[in-house]
Every structure is written in structure tokens, then in C-alpha cells.
Amino acid sequence: MLGDDDCLLKGYFSTSNRLIEEYSGPDLIHTNAYLYVYPGVLPHAPRGYTARWTYEIFKTDRPYYLSKETAKELVRRTMNFEVGFGWNMQFSLVSFRLIHELKRLGPFYQSPYPDYYGTNLIFLKAKRILVYPSPLVAIGMTQQSFGAYYFSNREQQGVEFLKNRMPESYQGLSHLVLPGEQHNTSWLYAVETLRKNLGSEFDDLRVNYRRYRFLQIYSSYRAYYFDKRLQKSQIAGLRQMMTWYEKAYSIGIHLLFGFIRLFRLNSHNRAIRKLQNLIGQYPPDTLEMLRVENNDQNILELFERQSKE
């Protein structure tokens, strides 16, 4: 699956064909990729940038078959609201054989975050996953990408753009859902869909609802203290939805964020990043930044330059 702001790099098809022949037809080839942020998209990076993912599975020089247990553990992390590998479908080349096997579960793409669901589904069901550590595709981020809204503190506009709403099939989760980042809630719907479709087959895969709620409480207090996107009345409403232990957790977050804001610590952004690392939702060094100062003006320039290297 490619968006109109993405591109396959030179050699994608010839390399894929060679890998299919050399490794006797894997069910799935999962390659590294570049993230290409177009100029003028992110306020903190007006020139844009090119980056490469540094997930643990890519820290090798040669293609290799990922063990079934490692693939399952990566999905466990997803269901625990941790990022262990790339979920954009652009990372994956999927065999028709596997796609046909999955038809019994309904459409290949499901939930408000279809690639979160789809990528974790194929990691569970593929018998042979071949990991290729070099980038073969560039995933673009333009003004019309959800990432542009999300990383510019305009998530609600991104939700409207994607037309994401709670589907009727998720009404049973309404007692668990908390205000906060819609990103986390859409993530919740994706892993809940995975649990519903494969729960009987993988009964040890469980959605960590408690952690989801903690993340929502954390993001709400952060939005109130630093992004100023929530009012005091909204925080009060959130507290009415918490359990007693969640309220105890929120008191700690309240005191910590209040201390940082009260003393106007110059390093508050650094402190927030350290907190994010402790929470462990994202790997600390998810991306290796490249060409920040001399970024390509568009993805075609990236393609042409990569073709010469």
C-alpha cells in the first residue's frame, strides 16, 4: 500500500524479486524505509528532513528470517501500547497467498487505524517473515498526512481529516475510553480488533487496557499544562471518570507538571522527553535523522539522488 506522497526507491522490484527467489518465497518481506518530511510541513523542522528507522529488527547487515516468537513478542508490545517495529504498510510486501488465507477474518484493513491492525495481523499469521534492513521505500509526510496534524498539536483536525469515529462495533469499549490523544484511542480500537479476530487462536495476547488509560491521563495533563489545549473543567471531568488508583497516579503527574511549569524550567521539553522515555511508549531513538540542513525539495529529488548512490 502506497500513499500519493510515498515512493518506491530504485531497485525495489528487482531486489524484492531476488529476495523471493533466494529465500524460497517468504509470506512477507518487511524492509526498512526512509521517512521523508516535505519542506513546510512541521513547524519545528521548516526545511523538512529525511530519516531512517532504527528499530531493533533492522540492526543487522543482512536479510534474515524473523523467528515466530520474536514476531509474536513484537505484537505483544503493540497490544501493550509500545512501538517495537514499523506499522505503516509501506514497510511490508505481502504475498497473495497470505492475503487469501486471511480472507476468513474479513477485510484485510480494519479499524480506524487499518495499517496498525494489518501489519500486526500479518506478523502473527505469516509463517516466514523476511526482514531486509535497508530502505526500499520512502514514506512521505505532507500537509495532508495525519502525522503532520499530530506532530503540530493539531490532532483533532487530523481526526476530522481521517473521519475517525468510534464504530458501533466498539461501543462495548465505551466504559474504558478516556479523553486524551485520539491517536491512543484509535490504537486501542486496532488492537481490540486484533484480539477479537484472533483471540481464540492466540489466547495469550491481551490488550493492556489499564496502560491505555494511564497514557490518556498522562497526555491530558500534558495538554493542560504545556500545550494549553485543555481547560481546568475538562481535567475535572476526566477525574470523574478515573478509578481510585488512577486518581493517585494523576496526583503525581499533576504535582510534577505543576512544579515544572511553576518554576518555568528552561529544560521542560527535555524533562517531558525523559518522562516519555520512562513511560516506554516509543523507543528513545526511533529515527536516525539525515540531511536536515540540505533536505530534498520533494520526494522525486530523493528518489533521483538515491538512484545515483
MARBA-864042 format. One record per residue: residue in one letter; x, y, z of N, C-alpha, C in turn. Coordinates in steps of 0.02 Angstrom, whole numbers, padded with zeros to 5 digits, always signed. Atoms other than C-alpha are relative to their C-alpha. Example, Ala and Ser with C-alpha at 12.3 -4.5 7.8 and 13.67 -1.06 7.14 Angstrom:
BEGIN
A+00045-00059+00000+00615-00225+00390+00045+00060+00000S-00042-00059-00003+00684-00053+00357-00039+00055+00037
***
This chain:
BEGIN
M+00042-00060+00000+00000+00000+00000+00044+00062+00000L-00037-00063+00004+00067+00170-00051-00048+00059-00002G+00036-00063+00007+00001+00345-00025+00029+00040-00058D-00025-00039+00057+00020+00476-00160+00058+00046+00019D-00059-00038-00021+00157+00559-00055+00059-00046+00015D-00053+00049-00011+00263+00399-00047+00034-00017-00066C-00030+00026+00061+00382+00319-00171+00040-00063+00014L-00045+00058-00002+00468+00154-00204+00067+00024-00026L-00067-00020+00021+00655+00178-00218+00025-00044-00057K-00028+00037+00055+00757+00121-00366+00024-00069+00024G-00020+00067-00018+00783-00067-00362-00050-00037+00043Y+00048+00033-00043+00627-00105-00261-00022-00067-00029F+00027+00062+00030+00559-00234-00383+00054-00052-00013S-00054+00049+00013+00724-00313-00433+00025-00030+00064T-00022+00026-00065+00778-00327-00252-00052-00047+00030S+00053+00043-00026+00610-00398-00199-00002-00067-00036N+00000+00062+00040+00615-00524-00341+00058-00044+00019R-00059+00039-00020+00791-00578-00293-00011-00032+00069L+00011+00026-00067+00741-00598-00111-00051-00057-00001I+00051+00053+00004+00587-00701-00156+00031-00064-00027E-00032+00059+00029+00693-00818-00262+00053-00029+00047E-00056+00023-00041+00843-00826-00145-00024-00032+00066Y+00024+00024-00065+00739-00856+00012-00064-00042-00007S+00053+00050+00013+00612-00975-00068-00070+00024+00019G+00069-00024-00005+00456-00867-00066-00025+00012+00070P+00027-00016-00066+00428-00788+00105-00072+00024-00005D+00069-00026-00001+00250-00742+00156-00001+00076+00003L-00002-00072-00014+00306-00566+00198+00072+00023-00002I-00066-00033-00003+00457-00456+00163-00011+00067+00034H+00006-00061-00039+00474-00318+00292+00066+00038-00006T-00062-00036+00015+00600-00187+00235+00004+00064+00042N-00007-00066-00029+00670-00031+00312-00025+00053-00050A+00027-00053+00043+00612+00137+00242+00028+00066+00023Y-00014-00069-00019+00650+00321+00240-00066+00034+00018L+00055-00048-00011+00532+00446+00318+00022+00064-00033Y-00016-00063+00034+00531+00597+00204-00053+00052+00018V+00045-00055-00019+00453+00753+00280+00011+00058-00049Y-00004-00053+00050+00417+00881+00145+00014+00067+00035P-00011-00068-00028+00477+01061+00174-00067+00034+00014G+00059-00039-00017+00350+01173+00260-00056-00038+00034V+00053+00041-00030+00254+01032+00345+00000+00007+00076L-00005-00001-00073+00317+01034+00526+00030+00066+00023P-00026-00065-00024+00341+01199+00620+00071-00004+00028H-00066+00005-00030+00494+01134+00713+00054-00023-00049A-00048+00020+00051+00576+01074+00551-00023+00028-00067P+00029-00032+00059+00528+01201+00416+00031-00024-00066R-00030+00026+00062+00652+01129+00290-00016-00073-00013G+00013+00071+00006+00588+00955+00318+00062-00040+00016Y-00059+00042-00012+00705+00808+00338-00012-00070-00028T+00003+00070+00019+00744+00631+00285+00028-00040+00059A-00022+00040-00057+00761+00496+00419-00007-00074-00017R+00003+00073+00009+00787+00309+00431-00018-00031+00067W+00020+00032-00063+00705+00196+00560+00056-00042+00028T-00054+00036-00035+00818+00116+00689-00028-00054+00046Y+00028+00053-00041+00706-00020+00758+00050-00057+00007E-00048+00053-00016+00799-00165+00836+00005-00053-00056I-00002+00053+00051+00750-00286+00697+00040+00020-00062F-00039-00022+00057+00844-00178+00571+00075+00006+00015K-00070-00008-00019+01010-00180+00666+00041-00060-00020T-00038+00055+00029+01094-00305+00552+00020+00021-00071D-00024-00018+00066+01186-00301+00386-00031-00044-00055R+00023+00049+00049+01100-00448+00301-00074-00016+00010P+00069+00024-00009+00922-00508+00267-00001-00062+00044Y+00005+00060-00043+00861-00640+00389-00074-00014+00013Y+00068+00019-00019+00706-00736+00438-00012+00015+00074L+00018-00017-00068+00623-00667+00594-00034-00061+00032S+00030+00057-00033+00579-00802+00720-00073+00014+00016K+00070-00008-00016+00395-00833+00755-00010+00030+00069E+00006-00025-00068+00421-00799+00940+00016+00075+00003T-00017-00071+00001+00505-00631+00904-00057+00041-00031A+00056-00035+00032+00363-00582+00787-00059+00006+00049K+00055-00001-00048+00236-00628+00920+00014+00048+00057E-00018-00046-00054+00331-00531+01053-00008+00072-00023L+00009-00067+00027+00329-00377+00941-00074+00020+00001V+00072-00014-00003+00140-00391+00928-00024+00009+00072R+00016-00009-00071+00129-00412+01117+00014+00072+00021R-00018-00069-00017+00217-00245+01132-00051+00049-00029T+00052-00042+00030+00091-00167+01013-00062+00001+00044M+00060+00005-00041-00051-00229+01124+00011+00028+00069N-00018-00033-00062+00041-00155+01272+00012+00075-00011F-00008-00071+00018+00044+00015+01184+00073+00021+00002E-00070-00014+00011+00229+00007+01144+00015-00012-00073V-00020+00006+00070+00307+00030+00973+00065-00040-00004G-00060+00041+00006+00429-00109+00930+00023-00009-00072F-00018+00005+00071+00427-00104+00739-00047+00045-00040G+00038-00047+00041+00355-00006+00594-00067-00029-00023W+00067+00025+00017+00167-00024+00567-00026+00028-00066N+00023-00023+00066+00148+00080+00409+00005-00058-00050M+00000+00057+00047+00101-00043+00272+00054+00007-00053Q-00052-00008+00051+00234+00033+00159+00063-00041+00017F-00057+00041-00018+00363-00068+00257-00005-00071-00028S+00012+00071+00011+00285-00232+00202-00022-00016-00072L+00022+00030+00062+00271-00330+00041-00030-00068+00018V+00037+00058-00025+00139-00464+00071-00019-00045-00059S+00017+00047+00053+00112-00621-00032-00076-00007-00007F+00071+00012+00011-00058-00652-00111-00023-00061+00039R+00017+00061-00036-00054-00822-00030-00023+00016+00071L+00018-00018-00068-00057-00745+00144-00064+00042+00001I+00060-00042+00002-00188-00616+00096-00062-00043-00008H+00058+00044+00010-00304-00754+00034-00015-00041+00062E+00011+00037-00062-00279-00853+00194-00037+00041+00052L+00029-00044-00050-00335-00702+00294-00071+00022-00016K+00067-00022+00020-00499-00678+00200-00054-00022+00049R+00050+00025-00047-00592-00780+00330-00012+00049+00058L+00006-00048-00054-00562-00637+00454-00034+00064-00022G+00031-00060+00026-00648-00509+00343+00049+00041-00040P-00044-00043+00040-00570-00361+00252+00072+00001+00027F-00070-00002-00021-00381-00351+00256+00013+00059+00045Y-00008-00060-00041-00389-00174+00326-00063+00011+00042Q+00055-00011-00047-00497-00149+00480+00020+00050+00054S-00008-00046-00055-00519-00025+00623+00018+00070-00025P-00018-00068+00021-00489+00165+00620+00074+00008-00018Y-00071+00000+00019-00301+00128+00608+00014-00065-00038P-00003+00064+00037-00303-00003+00468+00070-00029-00007D-00067+00029+00007-00113-00017+00450+00026-00026+00066Y-00019+00028-00066-00089-00040+00638-00028-00071+00006Y+00031+00066-00002-00211-00185+00627+00033-00047-00050G-00023+00044+00054-00149-00253+00460+00071-00025+00011T-00070+00021-00009+00038-00255+00499+00007-00049+00057N-00005+00047-00056+00017-00338+00668-00034-00066-00016L+00033+00062+00021-00103-00464+00591+00047-00043-00041I-00044+00041+00041+00022-00519+00460+00062-00024+00038F-00056+00023-00041+00162-00528+00589-00021-00061+00042L+00023+00059-00037+00055-00652+00686-00011-00059-00046K+00023+00055+00042-00004-00754+00539+00050-00024-00052A-00049+00021+00051+00144-00758+00419+00044-00057+00028K-00043+00055-00021+00241-00921+00429+00074+00019-00007R-00069-00019+00011+00400-00842+00361+00004+00075-00016I-00008-00073+00008+00443-00657+00384+00073+00014-00014L-00069-00018+00018+00598-00599+00293+00010+00074+00013V-00017-00070-00016+00675-00439+00362+00058+00022-00044Y-00053-00030+00042+00775-00331+00242+00018+00067+00031P-00015-00058-00042+00869-00198+00343+00012+00066-00037S-00013-00062+00038+00900-00072+00202-00065+00031-00025P+00061-00032+00025+00770+00057+00147-00013-00016-00074L+00020+00011+00069+00675+00011-00011-00059+00045-00019V+00058-00043+00013+00534+00138+00005+00009+00064+00041A+00001-00062-00037+00512+00318+00059-00073+00016+00018I+00067-00016-00025+00360+00360+00166-00004+00075+00009G+00004-00072+00000+00310+00540+00137-00048+00028+00052M+00045-00036-00045+00233+00664+00258-00011+00069-00029T+00019-00065+00027+00141+00811+00180-00048+00035+00048Q+00050-00036-00041+00019+00940+00248-00063-00041+00007Q+00061+00040-00002-00119+00813+00211+00011-00068+00035S-00013+00062-00037-00038+00673+00314-00023+00009+00072F+00022-00005-00070-00109+00632+00485+00059+00018+00045G-00059-00016-00040+00069+00641+00554+00013+00075+00004A-00011-00073+00000+00078+00825+00504-00046+00033+00051Y+00046-00027-00050-00076+00862+00609+00023-00020+00070Y-00017+00027-00066-00019+00752+00754+00061+00034+00029F-00062-00028-00026+00157+00821+00769+00000+00076+00002S+00007-00073-00004+00095+01000+00753-00052+00020+00052N+00050-00012-00052-00025+00985+00901-00068+00020-00029R+00065-00013+00032-00175+00987+00783-00035-00067-00011E+00025+00068+00008-00232+00809+00815-00074-00001-00019Q+00071+00002+00013-00417+00849+00813-00015+00014-00074Q+00009-00012+00071-00402+00920+00637+00018-00063-00040G-00019+00062+00033-00314+00759+00588-00054-00053+00006V+00055+00047-00010-00457+00657+00662-00056+00015-00049E+00051-00020+00047-00580+00758+00558+00020-00018-00071F-00025+00016+00067-00470+00732+00405-00009-00075-00015L+00007+00072+00009-00470+00542+00431-00072-00024+00008K+00070+00017-00014-00655+00545+00480-00004-00059+00049N-00001+00054-00051-00614+00433+00629-00053+00012+00053R+00051-00001-00052-00761+00398+00742-00002-00069+00033M+00006+00066-00031-00797+00260+00866-00052-00041-00038P+00048+00042+00036-00875+00123+00759-00048-00033+00049E+00050+00031-00044-01033+00041+00828+00027-00064+00032S-00026+00064-00026-00938-00122+00850+00045+00009+00060Y-00044-00013-00057-00829-00037+00982-00038+00031+00059Q+00039-00030-00054-00972+00026+01091+00012-00035+00066G-00014+00037-00061-00928-00110+01215+00061+00025+00037L-00059-00028-00032-00767-00016+01250-00012+00069+00029S+00013-00070-00019-00853+00149+01290+00015+00013+00073H-00014-00010-00071-00832+00121+01478+00075+00004+00014L-00072-00001-00009-00643+00104+01452+00033+00062-00029V-00030-00056+00037-00613+00251+01336+00002+00063+00043L-00009-00063-00036-00544+00410+01413+00018+00055-00049P-00025-00056+00040-00516+00584+01341+00076+00000+00001G-00073-00002+00006-00338+00616+01287+00017+00001-00074E-00019+00003+00070-00249+00579+01125-00046-00048-00038Q+00039+00043+00043-00366+00512+00992+00044-00054-00032H-00049+00047+00026-00210+00427+00925+00000-00064+00042N-00001+00058-00044-00206+00312+01077-00066-00039-00004T+00065+00033+00003-00392+00276+01063-00008-00038-00065S+00003+00037+00063-00380+00229+00879+00047-00061+00003W-00046+00056-00012-00231+00120+00927-00037-00054+00040L+00039+00047-00040-00344+00039+01058-00049-00039-00043Y+00048+00034+00043-00476+00001+00927+00035-00051-00046A-00036+00045+00044-00345-00077+00813+00019-00065+00035V-00021+00061-00035-00277-00197+00944-00060-00039+00027E+00061+00035-00020-00452-00236+01006-00028-00041-00058T+00021+00038+00060-00497-00288+00828+00043-00062-00008L-00045+00057+00005-00345-00399+00826-00019-00053+00052R+00019+00047-00053-00397-00477+00992-00065-00036-00018K+00063+00032+00017-00574-00508+00931+00008-00051-00056N-00007+00045+00057-00518-00588+00768+00044-00060+00013L-00049+00054-00010-00376-00694+00836+00006-00023+00072G-00005+00016-00072-00410-00708+01023-00003-00074+00014S+00005+00072-00013-00459-00891+01013+00061-00038-00023E-00060+00032+00027-00302-00933+00915+00062+00019+00040F-00057-00025-00040-00182-00828+01020-00028+00025+00067D+00034-00019-00062-00260-00831+01192+00046+00034+00051D-00046-00035-00045-00103-00759+01274+00013+00072-00021L-00006-00069+00022-00117-00596+01177-00057+00041+00030R+00051-00039-00035-00208-00470+01285+00013+00075-00008V-00004-00073+00004-00244-00285+01266+00009+00027+00071N-00013-00029-00067-00173-00185+01412-00043+00063+00007Y+00047-00056-00006-00325-00076+01445+00023+00049+00054R-00021-00044-00055-00252-00009+01608+00055+00048-00025R-00054-00043+00025-00097+00055+01519-00027+00053-00048Y+00032-00049+00044-00204+00137+01385-00028+00058+00040R+00031-00053-00040-00297+00234+01520+00052+00043+00033F-00054-00040-00029-00136+00287+01605+00030+00047-00052L-00027-00042+00053-00071+00352+01439-00047+00058-00015Q+00048-00053+00012-00231+00452+01414+00001+00052+00055I-00004-00047-00056-00219+00528+01587+00063+00043-00007Y-00063-00036+00008-00037+00574+01557-00006+00052-00056S+00004-00046+00057-00073+00652+01387-00048+00058+00014S+00048-00054-00017-00221+00751+01456+00033+00052+00045Y-00034-00048-00044-00118+00829+01596+00056+00037-00037R-00052-00034+00039+00023+00866+01475-00032+00054-00045A+00035-00048+00042-00101+00952+01358-00024+00060+00041Y+00024-00054-00043-00169+01054+01504+00057+00046+00022Y-00054-00040-00028-00002+01111+01574+00045+00032-00053F-00051-00024+00047+00107+01133+01420-00028+00021-00068D+00027-00018+00065+00005+01134+01260-00059+00048+00006K+00056-00045-00014-00138+01231+01341-00059-00014-00046R+00056+00019+00043-00264+01133+01239-00060-00025+00040L+00055+00021-00042-00372+01082+01388-00013+00052+00054Q+00019-00045-00053-00468+01185+01514-00003-00038+00067K+00003+00031-00066-00473+01154+01702-00063-00042+00008S+00063+00037-00005-00654+01098+01687+00005-00068-00035Q-00009+00063+00035-00601+00963+01563+00040-00049+00041I-00039+00043-00045-00471+00896+01685-00045-00025+00056A+00047+00020-00053-00606+00894+01820-00047-00054-00025G+00043+00051+00029-00719+00796+01704+00036-00066-00009L-00041+00061+00008-00578+00673+01668+00006-00036+00067R-00009+00030-00066-00551+00644+01855-00063-00038+00022Q+00062+00035-00017-00734+00594+01874-00005-00068-00033M+00002+00064+00036-00702+00451+01753+00054-00048+00024M-00057+00041-00022-00548+00385+01846-00019-00046+00058T+00004+00042-00059-00534+00242+01968+00044+00031+00055W-00038-00030-00054-00455+00275+02138+00075-00002-00012Y-00073+00004+00011-00283+00212+02086+00021+00045-00058E-00015-00047+00053-00291+00316+01927+00003+00072+00027K-00003-00066-00031-00328+00469+02032+00065+00010+00038A-00065-00004-00035-00174+00429+02138+00056+00013-00050Y-00049-00010+00053-00071+00418+01979-00004+00072-00026S+00008-00067+00028-00144+00582+01915+00026+00054+00047I-00026-00049-00049-00096+00672+02077+00075+00008-00010G-00072-00003+00012+00086+00627+02044+00017+00039-00063I-00010-00036+00062+00076+00689+01865-00016+00075+00009H+00020-00069-00014-00014+00847+01923+00055+00038+00037L-00052-00034-00039+00121+00888+02051+00063+00009-00041L-00061-00004+00040+00264+00851+01931-00006+00054-00054F+00009-00050+00052+00195+00954+01787-00009+00070+00029G+00009-00065-00032+00142+01093+01905+00066+00029+00023F-00066-00022-00022+00318+01101+01977+00041+00027-00059I-00038-00021+00059+00396+01112+01804-00025+00067-00026R+00027-00062+00026+00277+01249+01749+00009+00058+00049L-00006-00053-00050+00285+01347+01913+00068+00032-00001F-00068-00026-00002+00473+01364+01908+00027+00016-00070R-00018-00019+00069+00474+01392+01719+00068-00029-00019L-00065+00033+00015+00614+01266+01698+00014+00004-00074N-00018-00007+00070+00704+01302+01536+00004-00068-00035S-00009+00067+00028+00730+01116+01513-00064-00041+00002H+00062+00039-00008+00545+01070+01525-00011-00047-00059N+00007+00045+00057+00547+00998+01348+00043-00062+00009R-00044+00057-00013+00694+00889+01397-00031-00045+00054A+00032+00039-00053+00602+00836+01555-00058-00042-00027I+00056+00037+00030+00449+00787+01454+00025-00058-00041R-00028+00055+00040+00556+00685+01335+00024-00057+00045K-00023+00051-00046+00634+00594+01483-00059-00039+00029L+00060+00034-00024+00461+00557+01551-00028-00048-00053Q+00024+00042+00054+00408+00491+01382+00042-00064-00006N-00044+00059+00004+00560+00376+01380-00014-00048+00057L+00015+00043-00058+00517+00312+01555-00066-00037-00011I+00064+00032+00014+00339+00276+01500+00009-00056-00050G-00018+00054+00046+00413+00175+01358-00047-00013-00057Q+00046+00010+00056+00281+00202+01226+00037-00003-00067Y-00039-00002+00061+00412+00240+01093+00074-00011+00017P-00072+00007-00011+00595+00188+01077+00032+00070+00002P-00030-00067-00006+00706+00337+01129+00029+00025-00066D-00031-00021+00063+00798+00340+00962-00034-00038-00058T+00038+00034+00051+00664+00286+00841+00027+00013-00070L-00022-00021+00067+00737+00381+00694+00072+00024+00002E-00066-00029+00011+00911+00419+00631-00009+00057-00051M+00011-00058+00043+00898+00596+00561+00055+00007-00052L-00046-00008+00055+00979+00627+00393-00017+00062-00039R+00009-00056+00047+01003+00781+00284-00051+00052+00026V+00046-00049-00027+00912+00902+00399+00012+00069-00031E-00017-00067+00025+01004+01056+00334-00007+00006-00076N+00001-00003+00073+01003+01009+00150-00049-00051-00026N+00050+00049+00017+00841+00916+00129-00021+00006-00074D+00027-00001+00068+00772+00867-00042-00065+00040+00000Q+00059-00043+00004+00636+00986-00101-00064-00039-00011N+00058+00042+00008+00519+00845-00148+00024-00073-00004I-00018+00071-00004+00514+00656-00148+00031-00025-00065L-00032+00019+00063+00563+00645-00332+00076+00013+00005E-00072-00013-00009+00730+00728-00288+00032-00054+00044L-00025+00054-00042+00752+00599-00150+00010-00063-00040F-00005+00059+00042+00718+00459-00274+00060+00004-00047E-00054-00007+00049+00840+00527-00402+00068-00001+00034R-00065+00001-00035+00978+00556-00275+00017-00070+00024Q-00012+00069-00023+00956+00382-00201+00019-00045-00059S-00015+00041+00059+00963+00311-00377+00073+00005-00020K-00070-00011+00019+01139+00383-00400+00049-00027+00051E-00046+00021-00053+01209+00321-00235+00015-00075-00005
***
